[in-house]
């Protein structure tokens, strides 16, 4: 009896080119790899190497010119807009370098946004929000708005919000890019701990050597191709 575990992410022949003719940019060239469930993979490469393009394709924010992306058994590249919206609501979450919080909402309200979109009952939503704010160490800051929080605290709120809907896959694009070294280290350690405690699979684009050291595996992108 086979006990083979299906990959959480399966990428085959992924190609994405921007522009045409002599000014075209080959962001990705026939990229193929897999990510196992519960794995934390760091994607590294020089600025402009294709890291963000790769994450956008994994999350269905962009479409490839060729190749396929499967997430948790679903062919992302074959979904229509409605299917992609459902996938991002139910299975995939994003953490951005720029935090992306809603200024008028408190930390707790920002974390609860995905649950509101899913029409989660109020009591259940409040319980999940409290749990996540605890998880990221911000219980005491639940009622503060983004402008009242430090950069590191805002990114922790962003991570808590990304986890609110219990995603299977977390995609993070330079999550420590706007943070100082010490704050970045604490956020990276938090990501590592969350992958283990929540059973999430994570693909993180980063320049940070510390996050590379915390990852299970490092994929290096150069000239649109992946090694590692």
C-alpha positions as CSV (number, residue, x, y, z in Angstrom):
1,X,0.0,0.0,0.0
2,X,1.5,3.3,-1.1
3,X,1.9,6.1,1.5
4,X,3.1,8.7,-1.1
5,X,2.1,12.2,0.0
6,X,0.8,14.4,-2.8
7,X,2.7,17.7,-3.1
8,X,0.9,20.9,-1.9
9,X,2.4,22.8,-4.8
10,X,3.3,21.3,-8.1
11,X,4.8,23.5,-10.8
12,X,5.5,22.2,-14.4
13,X,7.1,24.1,-17.2
14,X,6.0,27.5,-15.9
15,X,6.9,30.3,-18.4
16,X,6.1,34.0,-18.2
17,X,7.3,36.7,-20.6
18,X,6.5,40.4,-20.4
19,X,6.5,42.5,-23.5
20,X,7.3,41.3,-27.0
21,X,10.2,41.4,-29.5
22,X,13.6,42.8,-28.5
23,X,12.2,44.5,-25.4
24,X,10.6,41.3,-24.0
25,X,11.6,40.2,-20.5
26,X,11.7,36.4,-19.8
27,X,10.6,36.5,-16.1
28,X,10.3,32.7,-15.9
29,X,11.6,30.0,-18.3
30,X,10.1,26.5,-18.0
31,X,10.3,26.4,-14.2
32,X,9.3,23.1,-12.5
33,X,9.4,22.1,-8.8
34,X,7.2,20.7,-6.0
35,X,6.6,21.8,-2.4
36,X,5.5,19.2,0.1
37,X,2.7,19.8,2.7
38,X,4.0,21.7,5.7
39,X,7.2,22.7,4.0
40,X,8.7,26.2,4.3
41,X,10.5,27.1,1.0
42,X,12.5,30.3,0.6
43,X,12.7,31.6,-3.0
44,X,15.8,33.7,-3.5
45,X,17.4,35.7,-6.3
46,X,18.5,39.1,-7.4
47,X,15.9,41.9,-7.7
48,X,14.0,41.4,-10.9
49,X,14.9,37.7,-11.1
50,X,11.3,36.6,-11.1
51,X,10.5,35.9,-7.5
52,X,7.4,38.1,-7.4
53,X,6.2,36.8,-10.7
54,X,6.5,33.2,-9.4
55,X,4.4,34.0,-6.3
56,X,1.8,35.8,-8.4
57,X,1.5,32.7,-10.6
58,X,1.2,30.4,-7.6
59,X,-1.5,32.5,-6.1
60,X,-3.5,33.0,-9.4
61,X,-2.8,36.8,-9.4
62,X,-1.2,36.4,-12.8
63,X,-1.5,33.8,-15.6
64,X,1.5,32.0,-17.3
65,X,2.2,31.9,-21.0
66,X,2.8,28.2,-20.6
67,X,3.0,25.5,-18.0
68,X,0.8,24.6,-15.0
69,X,0.4,25.3,-11.3
70,X,-1.4,22.9,-9.0
71,X,-2.2,23.8,-5.4
72,X,-3.6,21.1,-3.1
73,X,-4.6,19.1,-6.2
74,X,-6.4,22.1,-8.0
75,X,-5.1,23.2,-11.4
76,X,-4.8,26.9,-10.7
77,X,-3.9,27.7,-14.3
78,X,-7.2,26.2,-15.4
79,X,-9.5,28.2,-13.2
80,X,-11.7,31.1,-14.3
81,X,-11.9,34.4,-12.3
82,X,-14.6,33.1,-10.0
83,X,-12.6,29.9,-9.3
84,X,-9.5,31.9,-8.6
85,X,-11.4,34.1,-6.2
86,X,-12.7,31.1,-4.3
87,X,-9.2,29.5,-4.2
88,X,-7.7,32.7,-2.7
89,X,-10.6,32.9,-0.2
90,X,-10.4,29.3,0.9
91,X,-6.9,27.9,0.3
92,X,-4.2,30.6,-0.4
93,X,-3.2,33.6,1.6
94,X,-0.7,36.4,0.9
95,X,1.7,38.4,3.1
96,X,3.0,41.5,1.4
97,X,6.1,43.6,2.0
98,X,3.9,46.7,2.3
99,X,1.7,45.2,5.0
100,X,-1.6,46.1,3.1
101,X,-3.6,46.8,6.2
102,X,-6.8,48.9,6.1
103,X,-6.0,52.2,8.0
104,X,-9.5,52.8,9.4
105,X,-9.7,49.4,11.0
106,X,-8.2,48.2,14.3
107,X,-5.7,45.3,14.4
108,X,-8.5,42.9,15.4
109,X,-10.8,44.2,12.6
110,X,-8.0,43.8,10.0
111,X,-7.4,40.2,11.1
112,X,-11.1,39.5,10.9
113,X,-11.6,40.8,7.3
114,X,-11.2,37.3,5.6
115,X,-13.6,35.8,8.1
116,X,-16.2,38.5,7.3
117,X,-15.8,37.8,3.6
118,X,-16.6,34.1,4.4
119,X,-19.6,35.2,6.5
120,X,-18.1,33.4,9.6
121,X,-20.5,33.7,12.6
122,X,-19.5,36.6,14.9
123,X,-18.7,34.5,17.9
124,X,-16.5,32.1,15.9
125,X,-14.8,35.0,14.1
126,X,-14.0,36.9,17.4
127,X,-12.6,33.7,18.9
128,X,-10.3,33.0,15.8
129,X,-9.2,36.7,15.8
130,X,-8.2,36.6,19.5
131,X,-6.4,33.3,19.0
132,X,-4.4,34.7,16.1
133,X,-3.5,38.0,17.8
134,X,-2.2,35.8,20.7
135,X,-0.2,33.7,18.3
136,X,1.5,36.8,16.8
137,X,2.0,38.4,20.3
138,X,-0.4,41.3,19.8
139,X,-3.3,40.6,22.2
140,X,-2.7,43.9,23.9
141,X,-2.8,45.8,20.6
142,X,-6.1,44.5,19.4
143,X,-7.9,47.9,19.4
144,X,-5.1,49.9,17.9
145,X,-5.1,51.1,14.3
146,X,-2.2,50.5,11.9
147,X,-0.9,54.1,12.3
148,X,-0.5,53.4,16.0
149,X,1.6,50.3,15.5
150,X,5.3,49.8,14.6
151,X,6.3,48.3,11.2
152,X,7.0,45.0,12.9
153,X,3.6,45.0,14.6
154,X,1.8,45.9,11.4
155,X,3.5,42.9,9.6
156,X,2.4,40.6,12.5
157,X,-1.1,41.8,12.0
158,X,-0.7,41.1,8.2
159,X,0.5,37.5,9.1
160,X,-2.4,37.0,11.5
161,X,-4.9,38.2,8.8
162,X,-3.3,35.9,6.2
163,X,-3.9,32.9,8.6
164,X,-7.5,33.9,9.6
165,X,-9.1,31.7,7.0
166,X,-6.9,28.7,7.8
167,X,-5.2,28.6,4.4
168,X,-3.3,25.5,3.1
169,X,-0.7,27.7,1.4
170,X,0.9,30.9,2.6
171,X,2.7,33.1,0.0
172,X,4.9,35.8,1.4
173,X,6.7,38.4,-0.8
174,X,9.7,39.9,1.0
175,X,7.8,40.0,4.3
176,X,10.7,41.6,6.1
177,X,11.8,44.0,3.4
178,X,10.5,47.1,5.2
179,X,11.7,46.1,8.7
180,X,15.0,46.6,10.5
181,X,17.2,43.5,11.1
182,X,16.0,42.7,14.6
183,X,12.3,43.1,13.9
184,X,12.7,41.2,10.7
185,X,14.3,38.3,12.6
186,X,11.4,38.1,15.0
187,X,8.9,38.1,12.1
188,X,10.8,35.4,10.3
189,X,11.0,33.2,13.5
190,X,7.2,33.8,13.8
191,X,6.7,32.5,10.2
192,X,8.8,29.4,10.9
193,X,6.8,28.7,14.1
194,X,3.4,29.3,12.4
195,X,4.3,26.8,9.6
196,X,4.8,24.2,12.3
197,X,2.0,25.1,14.7
198,X,-0.7,25.7,12.0
199,X,0.4,23.0,9.6
200,X,0.7,25.6,6.8
201,X,2.8,25.2,3.7
202,X,4.7,28.5,3.0
203,X,6.6,29.8,0.0
204,X,8.5,33.0,0.9
205,X,10.4,35.3,-1.5
206,X,13.3,36.9,0.4
207,X,16.7,38.4,0.3
208,X,17.3,37.7,4.0
209,X,19.9,35.1,4.8
210,X,18.3,34.4,8.2
211,X,15.0,33.4,6.6
212,X,17.0,31.2,4.2
213,X,18.5,29.4,7.2
214,X,15.1,28.9,8.8
215,X,13.6,27.4,5.6
216,X,13.4,23.7,4.9
217,X,14.7,24.3,1.4
218,X,15.9,27.2,-0.7
219,X,15.0,27.7,-4.4
220,X,17.3,30.1,-6.3
221,X,16.0,31.9,-9.3
222,X,18.5,33.2,-11.9
223,X,17.8,34.2,-15.5
224,X,14.2,32.9,-15.1
225,X,15.2,29.4,-14.1
226,X,15.1,27.7,-10.7
227,X,17.8,25.6,-9.0
228,X,17.6,24.0,-5.6
